[in-house]
Amino acid sequence: MRSTLTVLLAFAAGVLLATWWSGHLAMPSTASHAATTPDSMASDAVPEDDADVDRWPSQAPTPEQVLYAQPRMMRNALAELGPRVPGKPNLYLLAIAGDGSEDVFHNEAEYAARLFAQRFGASAHSLVLENNPATLTTRPLASWSNLETALDGLGKTMQPDQDILLLYLTSHGSEDHTLLLDMDPLPLDQLGASDLAGILAIHPFKWKVLVVNACYSGGFVPPLRGPGTLVLTAARADRSSFGCGSDSNITYFGKAWLVDALNHTDNFVDSFKQASIQISRWEQQDKLTPSEPQIDIGSGITEQLALWRKNIVAGPPVAFKPPATKAVAR
């Protein structure tokens, strides 16, 4: 998917950046959200007025400067992971917030990093990639290239036969099982289920927990499943998930799994079961088509997660509070 779009995206990047530099304030969105924005209340179609809004903050570096800064930001983010706790399994969270047009995904990724750091102690390390106007100078972008760089760095840091990679992806998802990576006007490659499986296949992670929080995310299960791998998704392959949109602070799945369940148990399988029951209740109350979150448990991963849990003392619950700072858009 990525190779077929490269030339078109490169051309689009030149046009968009040239337009921005010349002083035009109104820019069309570089990604169509028609098939990737279902949520509990909103229509799949994006109004034309919204599609033309320029969310690039006036205080931020230019789009070109942001792209140029990514290698340095990735090096810094990897260096800040903290030392590995020796002699026991460590867990490395890589949280990815894909769509920069809605704060809900940013809120969720930031909360996940805070939750694991505060609740699960020094053997839980967090790295966040996100697309959001408020974090252009503080977090690396959620891009295909940064995902590869992050996994390369984690592969060199982690103990491959002991440590566990927890990849948490939150964004809009489409019916062809593609996750939206969007930070207008930057031209970002989209991430399909087979793309993600291919990227992970070339990295030496024996133990993985892969969480895909998006509509139609059940389509990620077949290419991602395997020995040593736990796959959790917010919906089945042909269903929407709920709770995104500009008026939401956190998605249904993020609230149920991260906030409500993991604050009461450190068992990822048990927390998924609790979250699924909670989500079903909310959907019934709102008269929504059930999303039916999916789980696939590969051989050995439950035992390795139990070994990780054996060596941690879970801290108190971590309250969810959306970040107070909002980006100032033009």
Secondary structure, DSSP 8 states (H G I E B T S, - for coil): -HHHHHHHHHHHHHHHHHHHHTT------SS--TTT---SS--SS--HHHHT----BTTS--HHHHHHHHHHHHHHHHHTT----TTS--EEEEEEE-BTT-HHHHHHHHHHHHHHHHHS-TTEEEEEEE--GGGTTTS----HHHHHHHHHHHHHHS-TTT-EEEEEEES-B-TTSEE--BBTTB----EEHHHHHHHHHTS--SEEEEEEESTTGGGGHHHH--TTEEEEESS-TT------STT-SS-HHIIIIIIIITTT-S-HHHHHHHHHHHHHHHHHHTT------EEEE-TTHHHHHHHHHHT------------S----B-
